């Protein structure tokens, strides 16, 4: 029932009717308190009894109230008067965009103003998590103060609820009527099983699939098309024919209808109108930037069809150095513009006079989505924290509260920066405020923020990927380790455009990261597949390529985003990128606009120095010089140190270092992997893992290098030795079982030194659905310590070895690589932050009682899967592999930035299928 003039709704007086329809009525009104004209939207009394419709009405109010923007109508008030629900909004004078479009295409000057303002309004709405879902000319008001985007009220509809309003027009919205005094009374948008106005719907809306921000991009593309040409992109005599056109046909080229439209603008409109949401421009923010950039072109208002060749942009004089040149290059480089393939332009980026890069063990750089800001991990005065530098400025700013940060990554809108620190996933806003903790992440290995506002992260270094809401909460498992393929970790994720799939690195036990694989996981199907074999740290670029690291070189392979599959051959793209071969990370970053930035240099992760570490933190060289050392273990008499060592481009081999005589002797020479040496109690033999006959199995050889290697086990599963029983008759090792993951196994040996040793049949000591790792026998042989991730993170436990029940957790805040002291009183281990902990213990009968662990040393080591510490038999000092981060950071204060990089990829790595 219509409300008569003079009726009061709270402090508002109805003046006259503006529109009416399925949802209710819209009136011109007066705010009696402020004496101003307002628009009043009223939900009809009949429909206010429907809880779903009333909820939609309230949702509209909440949506508008969250959108304070000069190009979005203002909500003043919400109220109820005698059972009548109403909204009070800004009253606007003007016309909708539909009115000038009836007269033909818009002049380009008017087009730019409207298009950029609407894109900015959409950007605001999308950042607030609001999808318009009914964007059309009738919902865009043209006023003296600028463009106004209207009607955020459409939600998923219920056709049955509006059977009675079937005669209402779907092409006129309630806000369009409410906001203009020049429009006659018109019916409201009806609610049907498909939400929106058919002629301006995205294909996914028509098909009944969920609409998101990219659906608005499609609808806005249709509006842009109509503003430029004066014609609708998809016509038809019936709704069915319009639907068929949107789903199956392509619109006529814009420039065939209006020849003075700039060619780059036509390409942007076409990009908005891609049928597949994943192939469209992904955000209103990016669309706004592209429109702004094209509008600034000298020929933006006078381009002709005959003048269609790509424009060439003048560069600033090369005399303008440093950051000003970099900023100008960024402003002039337009990745959306198709043009002849250009040569890449490389620029040097200084980090800052007093700041140096800290590569830690993860990626240390990130570029904002618009490519205008660089975030990096740096050190100033010994403190590691996050820095951010606008690329048009000289100075980087440290972000408070980010001490100890690793692996930064931006939110899709560029307003937040996420990172890892203190075993947590955190985020910080560029608008100010405190650092926000999102969830635990004890042994993190990378994260990525998707457009669905979910973060995919490797929260541990020995598990699959997880997903957590960007607002924080409990993480949910996402990927599962492919145990049949030998996976022991999924890490370095990147959420792909559309947030329907994620790229990541899958790593196998006993293999280097140059032999890992780049995989992709579909969140729709729950399946994963390999994109590239032999590399790590995969990253997708909008050019349709996946980049990844292999032996210090950045490779690129064409990638079909729709099929989630490689679409061509991998080729080397950039040589000499700093990598960390102990974790598979690399020091490069790409932005959605296609900018590449990287640190030039050699691998850092496997270049370590062997040093003595005392309990007081004193560090002294044990062997001078950096090399790719790993898995140290002292001989029983403490005079020699076994390690495995990798030469550049080769698999690791076992070496023995006599630290008193300073001699390094190579024991194995097979081209395949030989790793993880384990001394026998008498010091005469060294067991190790070897892949010389297929999967890593157990072998041993004499510690003096004489004689041939002998095979101890034969299995299709990878096996890694860990430690010997003091009797020399049992070798504890790990085996990667496809069903149960890493298990603790025991290899018995029969015989003696004179008669010879004969390996027996291995048996299972511990297996479960969790990983059991790094078993170590106590000095008296009664106990076996090991690490397990059964709690969700790695902790150290002890069990009886020969008979008896019981299990005792020794670590309390994460732990790995347990080591017994020779005095039989202490159990030491490395915690999840890289520090060394010690727990005093006592035994009584068949039980073990451990005291609360205490720090043995505050020095932090790299947290990695293999051993990087060895306790000397005297129990007073460790041999450690020096954390390379400090030395690497001191030598890097510059990054390399590459423009036209996507052009370079298209040239050197073309897709095999166009």
C-alpha positions in Angstrom: 0.0 0.0 0.0 1.4 3.4 -1.0 2.2 5.9 1.6 0.6 9.3 1.3 2.4 12.6 1.3 2.8 14.0 4.8 3.1 10.6 6.5 5.9 10.6 9.1 8.4 7.7 9.3 10.3 8.7 12.5 11.7 12.1 11.9 11.2 11.8 8.1 8.2 13.3 6.3 7.1 11.7 3.0 6.9 14.3 0.2 6.1 12.3 -2.9 6.4 8.9 -4.6 9.4 8.2 -6.9 9.1 4.5 -7.7 7.3 1.3 -6.8 7.7 -2.4 -7.5 8.3 -5.9 -6.1 10.3 -5.0 -3.0 8.3 -1.9 -2.0 8.3 1.8 -2.7 10.8 4.7 -2.9 9.8 8.2 -1.8 11.2 11.7 -1.8 11.2 12.8 1.8 12.4 15.6 4.2 14.5 15.2 7.3 12.6 17.4 9.7 15.6 17.7 12.0 18.1 18.9 9.5 15.6 20.2 6.9 17.2 18.4 4.0 15.8 16.3 1.2 16.3 12.6 1.4 15.3 9.4 -0.4 13.3 6.9 1.6 13.2 3.3 0.6 10.4 1.3 2.2 9.9 -2.4 2.3 6.3 -3.2 1.6 4.3 -4.4 4.7 3.4 -7.7 3.0 7.0 -8.5 2.3 8.4 -7.4 5.6 6.7 -10.4 7.1 9.0 -12.6 5.0 12.2 -13.2 7.0 14.3 -13.8 3.9 13.3 -10.6 2.3 13.6 -8.6 5.5 17.1 -10.0 5.9 17.9 -8.9 2.3 16.6 -5.4 3.2 18.8 -5.3 6.3 21.8 -6.7 4.3 21.4 -3.8 1.9 21.6 -1.4 4.7 24.7 -3.0 6.2 26.3 -3.1 2.8 25.8 0.6 2.0 26.8 1.7 5.5 30.2 0.0 5.1 30.9 1.9 1.9 31.9 5.5 2.6 33.0 6.7 -0.8 32.4 9.8 -2.9 31.1 7.8 -5.8 28.7 5.6 -3.7 25.4 6.9 -2.4 25.3 7.7 1.3 23.1 5.8 3.8 21.8 8.2 6.5 19.5 6.1 8.6 17.7 2.8 9.1 14.4 2.6 11.0 11.1 0.9 11.7 7.8 2.8 12.2 4.6 1.0 13.0 5.9 -2.2 11.4 7.2 -0.4 8.3 10.9 -1.0 7.6 12.8 1.8 5.8 16.1 3.1 4.7 17.0 6.8 4.4 19.6 7.7 1.8 21.2 10.6 0.1 18.8 12.3 -2.4 20.6 12.9 -5.7 19.6 15.2 -8.5 20.5 14.1 -12.0 20.0 11.3 -14.4 21.0 7.7 -14.7 23.6 6.7 -17.3 20.8 5.1 -19.2 19.5 8.5 -20.2 22.6 9.8 -22.2 23.1 6.3 -23.7 19.7 6.6 -25.3 21.3 9.4 -27.4 24.4 7.4 -28.4 28.0 6.9 -27.4 29.6 9.2 -24.9 32.4 11.6 -25.7 35.7 10.2 -24.5 36.2 13.0 -22.0 32.9 12.1 -20.3 33.7 8.4 -20.7 36.9 8.6 -18.8 35.4 10.5 -15.9 32.5 8.1 -15.4 34.5 4.9 -16.0 37.3 5.8 -13.6 34.9 6.9 -10.9 32.7 3.8 -11.1 35.9 1.6 -11.1 37.0 3.4 -8.0 33.6 2.8 -6.3 33.7 -0.8 -7.3 37.2 -1.2 -5.9 35.9 0.2 -2.5 33.0 -2.2 -2.5 35.1 -5.2 -3.4 37.7 -4.4 -0.8 34.8 -4.5 1.8 33.8 -7.9 0.5 30.7 -6.7 -1.3 29.8 -7.8 -4.8 27.2 -5.6 -6.5 25.7 -8.3 -8.8 23.5 -5.8 -10.7 25.8 -3.3 -12.3 24.2 -1.6 -15.3 23.6 1.9 -16.6 20.4 2.2 -14.6 22.4 1.8 -11.4 24.9 4.6 -12.2 23.8 8.2 -11.4 25.2 11.2 -13.1 25.1 14.2 -10.8 26.7 17.6 -10.6 29.1 16.4 -7.9 30.1 13.3 -9.9 29.2 9.7 -10.6 27.3 7.7 -8.0 27.0 3.9 -7.9 23.6 2.8 -6.7 21.7 -0.2 -5.5 23.8 -2.7 -3.4 20.6 -4.5 -2.4 20.5 -7.6 -4.7 21.2 -10.9 -3.0 20.6 -14.5 -3.9 16.9 -14.5 -4.7 13.9 -16.7 -4.2 11.7 -16.9 -7.3 8.7 -18.2 -5.5 8.6 -15.3 -3.1 7.9 -12.9 -6.0 5.5 -14.9 -8.2 3.0 -12.1 -7.6 5.4 -9.5 -9.0 6.2 -11.1 -12.3 5.1 -8.1 -14.2 7.8 -5.9 -12.7 10.6 -4.8 -14.9 14.0 -6.4 -14.3 15.8 -3.5 -16.0 15.1 -0.8 -13.5 16.5 -0.8 -10.0 15.0 0.6 -6.8 17.9 2.9 -6.1 17.9 4.3 -9.7 14.3 5.4 -9.1 15.1 6.6 -5.6 18.0 8.8 -6.5 16.6 10.9 -9.3 13.7 13.3 -9.2 13.6 13.5 -13.0 12.6 9.8 -13.4 8.9 8.9 -13.3 7.6 6.3 -11.0 9.0 3.0 -12.2 8.8 -0.6 -11.0 11.6 -2.1 -8.8 13.9 -4.9 -9.8 12.2 -8.2 -9.2 13.9 -11.1 -7.4 14.2 -14.3 -9.4 16.2 -17.5 -9.3 18.9 -15.6 -11.2 20.0 -12.4 -9.5 20.6 -9.3 -11.6 19.5 -7.9 -14.9 20.0 -10.5 -17.7 21.4 -8.1 -20.3 24.3 -7.2 -17.9 24.9 -10.5 -16.3 28.2 -12.5 -16.3 28.1 -16.0 -17.7 28.5 -17.6 -14.3 25.5 -15.6 -13.0 23.4 -16.9 -15.8 24.5 -20.5 -15.1 23.5 -20.1 -11.5 27.1 -20.3 -10.2 28.4 -18.1 -7.4 29.0 -14.5 -8.4 32.1 -12.7 -7.1 34.0 -9.5 -7.8 35.0 -10.7 -11.3 31.3 -11.0 -12.2 31.0 -7.3 -11.5 34.1 -6.8 -13.8 32.2 -8.5 -16.6 29.0 -6.4 -16.1 31.1 -3.2 -15.9 32.8 -4.3 -19.2 29.3 -4.4 -20.8 28.7 -0.9 -19.5 32.0 0.3 -20.8 31.2 -1.2 -24.2 27.9 0.6 -24.3 29.4 3.9 -23.2 32.0 3.7 -26.0 29.7 2.4 -28.9 26.2 3.4 -27.9 25.2 -0.2 -28.5 24.7 -3.1 -26.2 27.3 -5.9 -26.4 24.7 -8.6 -26.5 21.3 -8.1 -28.0 18.3 -10.4 -28.5 14.5 -10.3 -28.9 14.0 -12.5 -25.9 15.8 -13.1 -22.6 16.6 -16.6 -23.9 18.3 -15.2 -27.0 20.2 -12.7 -24.8 21.4 -15.5 -22.5 22.5 -17.6 -25.5 24.5 -14.6 -26.8 26.3 -14.0 -23.5 27.2 -17.6 -23.1 28.3 -18.4 -26.7 28.9 -15.4 -28.8 31.5 -12.6 -28.8 30.4 -9.0 -29.2 31.4 -6.9 -32.3 34.8 -5.3 -31.9 34.5 -1.9 -30.2 36.6 -0.1 -32.9 34.5 -1.6 -35.7 31.6 0.5 -34.3 33.5 3.5 -33.0 36.8 4.0 -34.8 38.2 6.7 -32.5 38.4 4.4 -29.5 42.0 3.9 -28.4 43.2 0.4 -29.2 44.5 -0.2 -25.7 41.1 0.7 -24.3 39.4 -1.8 -26.7 41.7 -4.5 -25.3 40.9 -3.7 -21.8 37.1 -3.9 -22.5 37.7 -7.3 -24.2 39.7 -8.5 -21.2 36.7 -7.6 -19.0 34.4 -9.6 -21.2 36.2 -12.9 -21.0 33.8 -15.7 -20.5 36.0 -17.5 -18.0 36.3 -15.4 -14.8 39.9 -16.6 -14.3 40.9 -15.0 -17.6 39.3 -11.6 -16.9 40.9 -8.6 -15.2 40.9 -9.9 -11.6 40.1 -6.7 -9.6 38.5 -3.3 -10.0 41.7 -1.8 -8.6 43.7 -3.1 -11.5 41.0 -2.1 -13.9 41.0 1.5 -12.5 44.8 1.7 -12.9 44.6 0.6 -16.5 41.9 3.1 -17.3 43.8 5.9 -15.7 47.0 5.0 -17.5 45.3 4.8 -20.9 43.5 8.1 -20.3 46.9 9.7 -19.9 48.1 8.6 -23.3 48.6 11.6 -25.6 46.4 10.0 -28.2 43.7 8.7 -25.8 41.1 11.2 -27.1 42.0 11.2 -30.8 43.0 7.6 -31.8 41.7 6.4 -35.2 41.5 3.0 -36.7 44.1 4.0 -39.3 46.4 5.0 -36.4 46.2 1.7 -34.6 49.9 0.8 -34.3 51.1 0.5 -30.7 52.3 3.7 -29.2 55.9 4.2 -28.1 56.6 5.9 -24.9 59.4 8.4 -24.3 61.7 7.6 -21.5 62.9 10.2 -19.1 66.5 11.3 -19.8 69.0 8.7 -18.5 70.6 11.5 -16.6 67.9 11.2 -14.0 69.4 8.4 -11.9 68.5 5.8 -9.3 65.0 5.7 -8.0 63.5 8.5 -10.2 64.4 6.5 -13.2 62.9 3.3 -11.7 59.7 5.1 -10.8 59.4 6.6 -14.2 59.9 3.2 -15.8 57.2 1.8 -13.7 54.8 4.6 -14.6 55.4 4.2 -18.3 55.5 0.4 -18.5 52.0 -0.9 -19.3 51.8 -4.6 -19.2 48.1 -4.7 -20.3 49.0 -3.0 -23.6 49.8 -5.4 -26.4 52.7 -4.2 -28.6 55.7 -5.4 -30.3 57.9 -7.6 -28.1 60.5 -5.4 -26.4 63.8 -6.3 -24.9 63.9 -6.5 -21.1 65.1 -3.5 -19.2 67.1 -4.2 -16.1 67.5 -1.6 -13.3 69.4 -1.7 -10.0 67.4 -1.0 -6.8 69.3 0.1 -3.8 67.9 -1.2 -0.5 69.3 1.7 1.6 72.5 3.1 2.9 72.3 1.5 6.3 70.2 -1.6 5.5 71.2 -4.9 4.1 69.1 -7.8 2.8 68.6 -10.8 5.1 67.8 -13.9 3.2 67.2 -16.1 6.2 65.9 -19.5 4.9 62.8 -18.2 3.1 61.9 -15.8 0.3 62.7 -12.3 1.5 61.1 -10.0 -1.1 57.6 -9.2 -2.1 56.1 -6.8 -4.6 52.7 -5.1 -4.1 50.0 -6.1 -6.6 50.3 -2.8 -8.4 54.1 -3.2 -8.5 54.7 0.1 -6.7 55.9 -1.0 -3.3 58.7 -3.4 -2.4 58.7 -5.3 0.9 61.8 -7.1 2.1 63.5 -8.6 5.1 66.4 -6.5 6.1 68.9 -5.9 8.9 69.9 -2.6 10.4 72.1 -2.7 13.5 71.7 -6.5 13.8 67.9 -6.6 14.0 66.0 -8.5 11.3 62.6 -7.0 10.4 60.3 -6.0 7.6 60.9 -3.0 5.5 58.7 -1.4 2.9 59.9 1.0 0.2 57.7 2.8 -2.4 59.7 2.4 -5.6 59.4 6.1 -6.3 61.2 7.0 -3.1 64.7 6.6 -1.9 64.1 5.5 1.7 62.8 2.2 3.1 60.7 2.3 6.3 61.0 -0.4 9.0 57.6 -1.8 10.1 57.2 -1.7 13.9 56.4 -5.1 15.5 57.9 -7.2 12.7 61.2 -8.2 14.3 62.3 -11.6 13.3 60.0 -11.6 10.2 60.3 -14.1 7.4 58.7 -14.6 4.0 56.4 -11.5 3.5 53.5 -11.5 1.1 50.9 -8.9 0.2 47.1 -9.0 0.4 45.4 -8.8 -3.1 44.4 -5.2 -2.5 47.8 -4.3 -1.3 46.6 -2.9 2.0 48.1 -5.6 4.2 51.4 -7.4 4.5 51.5 -10.9 5.9 54.6 -12.5 7.3 55.9 -15.2 9.7 57.6 -14.5 13.0 57.9 -16.1 16.4 56.4 -19.3 15.1 53.2 -17.4 14.1 51.5 -16.2 10.9 50.9 -12.5 11.3 49.8 -9.5 9.3 50.2 -5.7 9.5 48.2 -2.9 7.8 49.7 -0.1 5.9 47.0 2.1 7.3 48.6 1.7 10.8 47.7 -0.3 13.8 49.2 -3.2 15.7 50.5 -6.4 14.2 47.7 -9.1 14.1 48.5 -12.7 14.8 46.5 -15.1 12.7 47.6 -18.6 13.7 50.5 -20.8 14.8 53.1 -21.6 12.2 56.0 -23.3 14.0 58.1 -24.4 11.0 56.7 -22.2 8.3 57.6 -22.5 4.6 55.8 -19.7 2.8 52.3 -18.3 2.3 50.0 -16.7 -0.2 46.9 -14.5 0.1 44.1 -15.4 -2.3 41.4 -13.1 -3.7 38.9 -15.1 -1.6 40.5 -13.6 1.5 41.9 -16.9 2.5 45.6 -17.5 3.1 47.2 -20.7 1.9 50.4 -21.5 3.9 52.9 -24.1 4.7 52.6 -23.9 8.5 55.1 -26.7 9.0 58.1 -28.0 7.1 57.0 -31.6 7.2 53.4 -31.5 6.1 50.9 -30.5 3.5 49.5 -27.0 2.9 46.9 -25.4 5.1 44.3 -22.7 4.6 43.3 -20.0 7.1 41.0 -17.0 7.0 42.8 -13.8 6.5 41.1 -12.5 9.6 42.6 -15.3 11.6 41.2 -18.6 13.1 41.9 -22.3 13.0 43.8 -23.5 10.0 42.2 -26.2 7.9 44.3 -28.9 6.0 44.3 -28.3 2.3 46.8 -30.6 0.6 47.9 -34.1 1.6 51.4 -35.4 1.1 51.6 -37.8 -1.8 53.3 -40.6 0.1 53.4 -42.9 -2.9 55.5 -40.3 -4.7 57.7 -39.9 -1.6 56.5 -36.4 -0.6 57.7 -35.3 2.8 56.8 -31.6 2.5 54.6 -29.2 0.5 55.9 -25.6 0.7 56.2 -22.2 -1.0 52.5 -21.9 -2.1 51.1 -19.3 -4.5 47.3 -19.0 -4.8 46.5 -18.7 -8.5 44.2 -16.1 -10.0 40.6 -16.8 -9.0 41.6 -18.6 -5.8 40.5 -22.0 -7.2 44.0 -23.5 -7.3 47.4 -23.2 -5.7 50.9 -23.7 -7.0 53.5 -25.2 -4.6 56.7 -27.2 -4.3 56.6 -30.9 -3.4 59.8 -32.4 -2.0 60.9 -36.0 -1.6 63.0 -37.5 1.2 66.7 -37.7 0.5 66.5 -35.6 -2.7 67.8 -32.0 -3.1 65.3 -29.3 -4.0 66.8 -29.2 -7.6 65.0 -32.6 -7.9 61.8 -31.4 -6.3 58.7 -30.9 -8.4 56.4 -27.9 -9.0 52.8 -29.1 -8.5 49.3 -27.5 -8.6 46.3 -28.4 -6.5 42.8 -27.7 -7.6 40.5 -26.6 -4.7 37.5 -27.6 -6.9 38.5 -31.2 -7.6 40.8 -31.9 -4.7 43.4 -33.3 -7.1 47.0 -32.3 -7.6 49.3 -32.8 -10.6 52.8 -32.0 -11.6 53.6 -28.9 -13.6 57.4 -29.3 -13.8 59.9 -31.8 -12.5 63.3 -30.7 -11.1 62.9 -27.4 -9.3 61.4 -25.4 -6.5 59.7 -22.1 -5.6 57.2 -22.0 -8.5 55.5 -18.7 -9.3 52.8 -17.9 -11.9 52.9 -14.8 -14.1 49.9 -13.3 -16.0 51.8 -13.9 -19.2 50.8 -17.5 -18.8 54.0 -18.9 -17.5 55.2 -20.6 -14.3 58.7 -19.8 -13.2 60.8 -21.9 -10.9 64.4 -22.4 -9.6 66.8 -25.0 -10.7 70.5 -24.9 -9.8 70.5 -21.1 -9.4 68.7 -20.4 -12.7 65.2 -19.2 -13.0 63.3 -21.4 -15.5 60.0 -20.6 -17.2 57.4 -23.0 -18.7 54.2 -22.0 -20.5 51.2 -22.8 -18.3 47.5 -23.1 -19.1 45.6 -21.6 -16.2 42.3 -23.2 -17.3 43.7 -26.8 -17.6 46.2 -26.2 -14.7 48.9 -27.9 -16.9 52.2 -27.0 -18.6 51.7 -26.0 -22.2 55.2 -26.0 -23.6 58.8 -26.6 -22.8 60.7 -25.2 -19.9 63.6 -22.8 -20.8 66.1 -20.9 -18.7 65.1 -17.3 -18.2 67.4 -15.7 -15.6 70.7 -17.0 -14.4 72.4 -16.3 -11.1 69.5 -15.9 -8.7 70.2 -16.3 -5.0 68.7 -19.6 -3.8 68.7 -21.6 -0.6 69.1 -25.2 -1.5 68.5 -26.4 2.0 64.9 -25.1 2.0 64.1 -24.7 -1.7 63.5 -21.0 -1.4 64.7 -18.4 -3.9 65.2 -14.6 -3.7 62.9 -13.4 -6.4 59.3 -12.0 -6.5 56.8 -11.1 -9.2 53.8 -8.8 -9.1 50.5 -9.3 -10.9 51.5 -6.5 -13.3 54.5 -8.6 -14.4 57.4 -6.9 -12.7 60.3 -9.2 -11.7 62.7 -8.4 -8.9 65.5 -10.6 -7.7 68.8 -10.8 -5.8 71.7 -11.7 -8.0 74.2 -14.2 -6.6 74.9 -17.8 -5.8 73.1 -20.4 -3.7 73.2 -19.6 0.0 71.4 -22.3 1.8 73.9 -25.1 1.3 77.0 -22.9 1.7 77.9 -23.2 5.4 81.0 -23.1 7.6 81.7 -25.8 10.2 82.2 -24.1 13.6 82.5 -24.9 17.2 79.7 -23.7 19.4 80.1 -23.5 23.2 77.3 -23.2 25.8 78.1 -19.5 26.4 77.4 -18.8 22.7 81.1 -18.5 21.7 81.6 -19.5 18.0 85.0 -20.4 16.6 85.9 -22.0 13.2 86.3 -25.7 13.2 87.2 -25.7 9.4 87.6 -22.4 7.6 85.8 -21.8 4.3 82.3 -22.1 3.1 81.0 -25.3 1.4 77.8 -27.3 1.0 78.2 -29.2 4.2 75.3 -31.1 5.8 74.5 -33.8 8.4 77.7 -33.7 10.5 78.4 -36.5 13.0 81.5 -37.1 15.2 83.4 -40.3 15.3 83.1 -42.1 18.6 86.6 -40.9 19.7 85.8 -37.3 18.6 88.8 -36.9 16.3 86.9 -36.9 13.0 83.7 -35.5 11.6 81.7 -37.2 8.9 79.5 -35.0 6.6 77.9 -35.2 3.3 79.1 -32.5 0.9 77.6 -31.3 -2.4 79.7 -29.8 -5.2 78.0 -27.4 -7.5 75.6 -29.2 -9.8 76.3 -32.6 -8.3 74.7 -35.0 -5.9 76.1 -35.1 -2.3 78.9 -37.5 -1.3 80.2 -38.6 2.1 83.4 -37.1 3.4 85.4 -37.4 6.6 87.2 -34.4 8.1 90.1 -34.9 10.5 89.8 -31.6 12.3 93.2 -31.9 14.1 95.1 -32.5 10.9 92.8 -30.4 8.8 92.3 -33.1 6.1 89.1 -33.7 4.2 88.8 -37.2 2.7 86.1 -38.2 0.2 84.6 -41.7 0.9 82.0 -42.1 -1.9 82.2 -41.4 -5.6 78.9 -42.6 -7.1 77.1 -40.1 -9.3 73.9 -40.7 -7.3 73.1 -39.3 -3.9 75.2 -40.5 -0.9 74.2 -38.8 2.3 73.6 -38.8 6.1 76.7 -40.6 7.4 76.3 -42.6 10.7 79.4 -43.9 12.5 79.5 -47.4 13.9 80.4 -47.5 17.7 83.9 -48.7 16.9 84.5 -46.0 14.4 85.6 -48.4 11.6 82.5 -48.2 9.4 80.1 -45.5 8.3 76.6 -46.2 7.2 74.9 -43.9 4.8 71.9 -43.6 2.4 72.6 -44.1 -1.3 70.5 -43.9 -4.4 73.1 -45.7 -6.6 70.7 -48.5 -7.3 67.3 -46.8 -7.3 65.6 -45.4 -4.2 67.7 -44.4 -1.3 68.7 -47.5 0.6 71.3 -48.2 3.3 75.0 -48.9 2.5 78.2 -48.8 4.5 81.9 -48.5 3.9 85.1 -48.3 5.8 85.8 -45.0 7.4 89.3 -44.9 6.1 88.0 -45.1 2.5 89.4 -48.5 1.7 87.4 -51.3 0.2 84.1 -51.2 -1.6 80.7 -50.1 -0.4 78.4 -52.9 0.8 74.6 -52.8 0.6 72.7 -53.3 3.8 69.1 -53.1 2.8 67.0 -53.4 -0.4 63.6 -51.6 -0.5 61.4 -49.7 -2.9 61.0 -47.1 -0.2 63.5 -44.4 0.5 65.6 -45.1 3.7 67.7 -42.7 5.7 70.2 -43.8 8.4 70.2 -42.1 11.8 72.2 -43.8 14.6 73.8 -47.0 15.9 73.1 -48.9 19.0 76.2 -48.9 21.3 76.5 -52.7 20.8 77.0 -52.1 17.1 74.3 -54.7 16.4 71.4 -52.4 15.5 71.1 -49.5 13.1 68.1 -47.2 13.6 66.9 -45.6 10.4 63.9 -43.9 8.8 61.8 -45.3 6.0 59.3 -43.3 3.9 56.3 -45.6 3.6 53.7 -44.6 1.0 50.9 -45.3 3.5 52.3 -44.2 6.8 54.9 -41.6 6.0 58.3 -41.6 7.8 58.7 -44.6 10.2 61.4 -45.7 12.6 63.0 -49.0 11.5 65.7 -51.2 13.0 68.3 -53.1 11.0 69.8 -55.9 13.1 73.3 -57.1 12.2 74.8 -60.5 13.0 78.4 -61.6 13.4 81.4 -59.6 14.6 84.4 -57.7 13.3 86.5 -60.9 12.8 83.9 -63.2 11.2 82.3 -60.4 9.4 78.9 -58.7 9.7 75.8 -59.8 8.0 72.7 -57.6 7.8 69.5 -59.2 9.1 65.9 -58.4 8.1 64.8 -54.8 9.0 61.7 -54.5 11.3 59.4 -51.7 12.2 60.0 -50.1 15.6 57.5 -47.2 15.2 55.0 -46.5 12.5 51.7 -44.5 12.5 49.8 -42.0 10.4 52.4 -39.4 11.6 56.0 -38.9 10.8 58.5 -40.5 13.3 62.0 -39.2 12.6 65.7 -39.1 13.7 65.9 -42.1 16.1 68.9 -42.0 18.5 70.0 -44.6 21.0 70.9 -43.7 24.6 74.5 -44.4 25.7 73.4 -47.5 27.6 71.3 -48.7 24.7 68.1 -49.0 26.8 66.2 -46.0 25.3 65.4 -44.7 21.9 64.7 -41.0 21.4 63.0 -39.7 18.3 60.9 -36.8 16.9 57.2 -37.1 15.9 54.7 -34.6 14.6 51.7 -36.3 16.2 50.7 -33.1 18.0 50.8 -31.1 14.8 54.4 -30.0 15.2 57.6 -31.9 15.8 58.3 -32.9 19.4 61.0 -35.1 21.0 59.9 -38.4 22.7 61.6 -41.3 24.4 60.6 -45.0 24.4 62.2 -48.2 25.8 64.2 -50.0 23.1 64.5 -53.6 24.4 61.2 -54.5 26.1 58.9 -52.4 28.2 56.1 -50.0 27.6 55.9 -46.2 28.0 56.4 -43.1 26.0 57.7 -39.7 27.4 57.6 -36.4 25.8 60.8 -34.4 26.5 60.4 -31.2 24.5 57.7 -28.7 25.4 57.7 -26.1 22.6 58.8 -28.2 19.6 61.9 -30.2 19.0 63.8 -32.3 16.6 67.2 -34.1 16.1 67.6 -35.6 19.7 71.1 -36.2 20.9 72.2 -38.0 24.0 75.1 -36.8 26.1 77.8 -39.4 26.8 77.4 -38.9 30.6 74.0 -40.5 30.5 72.3 -37.5 32.2 71.2 -35.1 29.4 69.1 -35.3 26.3 69.7 -32.4 23.9 67.8 -31.4 20.8 67.2 -28.5 18.4 63.9 -26.6 19.0 61.6 -25.3 16.3 63.3 -21.9 16.3 66.8 -23.3 15.7 68.0 -23.1 19.3 69.6 -25.9 21.2 67.8 -27.2 24.2 68.9 -29.5 27.0 66.8 -31.6 29.4 68.3 -33.4 32.4 66.8 -36.8 32.9 66.8 -39.8 35.4 65.8 -43.4 34.9 64.2 -45.7 37.4 63.3 -49.2 36.5 61.4 -49.1 33.2 60.6 -45.4 33.2 62.4 -42.2 32.3 61.8 -38.8 34.0 63.0 -35.6 32.2 63.2 -32.2 33.7 61.9 -29.1 32.0 64.1 -28.3 29.0 66.4 -25.3 29.2 68.3 -23.4 26.5 71.8 -24.8 26.0 72.7 -22.0 23.7 70.8 -18.9 22.5 72.4 -19.2 19.1 69.8 -20.1 16.4 70.6 -22.5 13.7 68.8 -23.0 10.4 65.7 -25.1 10.9 65.9 -27.8 8.3 65.1 -31.5 7.8 68.7 -32.9 7.9 71.1 -32.5 10.9 73.1 -29.3 11.1 74.6 -30.0 14.5 76.7 -32.7 16.1 77.6 -33.1 19.8 81.2 -33.8 20.5 81.7 -37.0 22.6 83.1 -34.8 25.5 79.6 -33.3 25.8 81.0 -29.8 26.1 80.6 -28.4 22.6 78.8 -28.8 19.3 80.0 -28.7 15.8 77.4 -26.6 14.0 76.9 -25.6 10.4 76.9 -21.8 10.6 73.6 -20.1 9.8 74.4 -18.4 6.5 71.9 -15.7 6.8 74.1 -13.1 8.5 76.9 -13.5 6.0 74.6 -13.4 3.1 72.8 -10.3 4.3 76.1 -8.4 4.7 76.9 -8.8 1.0 73.5 -7.9 -0.5 72.2 -4.3 -0.5 70.9 -4.3 -4.1 68.2 -6.0 -6.1 67.7 -6.3 -9.8 64.4 -5.2 -11.3 63.3 -6.3 -14.8 60.8 -4.5 -17.0 59.2 -6.0 -20.1 59.9 -9.4 -18.4 56.6 -10.9 -19.6 57.5 -9.9 -23.2 60.8 -11.7 -22.7 58.9 -14.9 -21.5 56.6 -14.8 -24.5 59.6 -14.6 -26.8 61.7 -17.4 -25.2 59.0 -19.7 -23.9 56.0 -19.5 -26.3 53.0 -21.6 -25.6 52.6 -24.7 -27.8 48.9 -24.2 -28.0 47.5 -20.8 -28.8 
